[in-house]
Amino acid sequence: MWEKVAIYARKDGVPIHATRQLTNGAWTSKLGKIEDIQHEKPEDVSSESYGEVVRIMRRPSVIEPSFPTEGNP
Protein backbone atom coordinates (compact mmCIF):
# COMPACT_ATOMS: atom_id res chain seq x y z
CA MET A 1 0.00 0.00 0.00
CA TRP A 2 1.25 3.50 -0.86
CA GLU A 3 0.77 7.01 0.50
CA LYS A 4 0.58 9.45 -2.43
CA VAL A 5 0.89 13.22 -2.70
CA ALA A 6 0.45 15.31 -5.85
CA ILE A 7 2.30 18.62 -6.18
CA TYR A 8 0.88 21.51 -8.25
CA ALA A 9 2.95 24.36 -9.67
CA ARG A 10 2.42 27.63 -11.49
CA LYS A 11 3.60 27.99 -15.09
CA ASP A 12 6.94 29.35 -13.81
CA GLY A 13 7.50 26.10 -11.85
CA VAL A 14 6.85 27.45 -8.35
CA PRO A 15 4.91 24.88 -6.26
CA ILE A 16 1.70 26.34 -4.82
CA HIS A 17 -0.62 23.48 -3.86
CA ALA A 18 -0.63 19.82 -2.86
CA THR A 19 -3.20 17.07 -2.49
CA ARG A 20 -2.96 13.67 -0.87
CA GLN A 21 -4.67 10.39 -1.58
CA LEU A 22 -6.91 8.93 1.09
CA THR A 23 -7.05 5.21 1.91
CA ASN A 24 -10.36 4.95 0.02
CA GLY A 25 -8.63 6.08 -3.20
CA ALA A 26 -10.14 9.60 -3.28
CA TRP A 27 -7.90 12.67 -3.08
CA THR A 28 -8.27 15.50 -0.55
CA SER A 29 -7.37 19.17 -0.92
CA LYS A 30 -7.61 22.26 1.26
CA LEU A 31 -8.89 25.10 -0.90
CA GLY A 32 -8.03 28.38 0.79
CA LYS A 33 -10.18 29.00 3.83
CA ILE A 34 -12.81 26.58 2.55
CA GLU A 35 -12.98 23.20 4.29
CA ASP A 36 -11.19 20.19 2.81
CA ILE A 37 -12.75 18.71 -0.31
CA GLN A 38 -12.50 15.24 -1.82
CA HIS A 39 -12.06 14.63 -5.53
CA GLU A 40 -11.59 11.64 -7.82
CA LYS A 41 -8.20 12.48 -9.34
CA PRO A 42 -5.51 15.12 -8.76
CA GLU A 43 -6.24 16.89 -12.06
CA ASP A 44 -9.76 17.71 -10.84
CA VAL A 45 -8.47 20.81 -9.02
CA SER A 46 -5.90 21.92 -11.61
CA SER A 47 -6.55 25.59 -12.40
CA GLU A 48 -5.00 29.03 -12.74
CA SER A 49 -5.34 29.44 -8.95
CA TYR A 50 -3.95 26.07 -7.86
CA GLY A 51 -1.60 25.29 -10.75
CA GLU A 52 -1.11 22.09 -12.70
CA VAL A 53 0.03 18.72 -11.38
CA VAL A 54 3.79 18.54 -11.91
CA ARG A 55 4.69 15.55 -9.74
CA ILE A 56 3.06 12.66 -7.93
CA MET A 57 5.18 11.20 -5.16
CA ARG A 58 4.61 8.01 -3.23
CA ARG A 59 6.08 6.10 -0.32
CA PRO A 60 5.18 2.85 1.40
CA SER A 61 2.30 3.38 3.77
CA VAL A 62 3.01 3.18 7.47
CA ILE A 63 -0.68 2.58 8.15
CA GLU A 64 -1.83 -1.01 8.13
CA PRO A 65 -4.96 -1.53 6.01
CA SER A 66 -8.06 -2.45 8.00
CA PHE A 67 -9.11 -4.97 5.37
CA PRO A 68 -7.42 -8.13 4.06
CA THR A 69 -5.08 -7.56 1.14
CA GLU A 70 -4.13 -10.05 -1.52
CA GLY A 71 -1.99 -12.81 -0.04
CA ASN A 72 -2.78 -11.85 3.59
CA PRO A 73 -5.43 -13.55 5.72
N, C-alpha and C positions, 0 to 999 in steps of 0.2 A: 504494500500500500504506500502511496506517495502523498506528501503535502505539496501543493502547487501554489505558486504566486505568479501573477502576470504583472509586468511593469509597462506603464504607458509613458510615452514621451511626446513633447512638442516636436514640431518639424525641425527645430534646430538641435534636437537630440537630448534636450534637458528633461529628465524624468519628472513627472508631475502627479502621477496617480499610481495606485496599485490595487489589485483585487486578489483575493485568495479563494481557493476551492474548498468547499465544505465537504464533509464526509459523505453527504448524500449526492455529490456530483455537481450541485449548483455552485455558482460563484457568488461572493458577497463583496459589496463595495460600500464605502461611506461617501456619500455625495454632499460635500459641503456641510452645512449644519443640519441637513435632512438626515433622518435616521438611516441605518444600514438598509440596503436593498439586496435582493437576490436576483440573479439573472442566469440564463442558460449557458452562455458562453462569454468569454472575456470581451470579444468584439462588440457585444451588445451595448457597452457604454463608451465605445470609441466615439470621440467627437472633438470639435474645436476646443472645448473647455477642458476635457480630460485627456486629450492626446490619443495616439494610436498605440496598439500593443506592439512593443518592440522586442520583448523577451518574455518567455515563460520559463520559470525555474522550478525545479523540483528537488526534493530530498526524501529519503525514506521516512515514513511516518513514525513518530515515537508513541503514537496512540494506538493501542490494540483495538482492532475492530470488534464490535459487540455482536457480530454475526459470524457464522462459520465461513471460512474462505476455502477455496479449492485446495484439496490435499490436507486440510486440517479438520479434525472432528468437531 
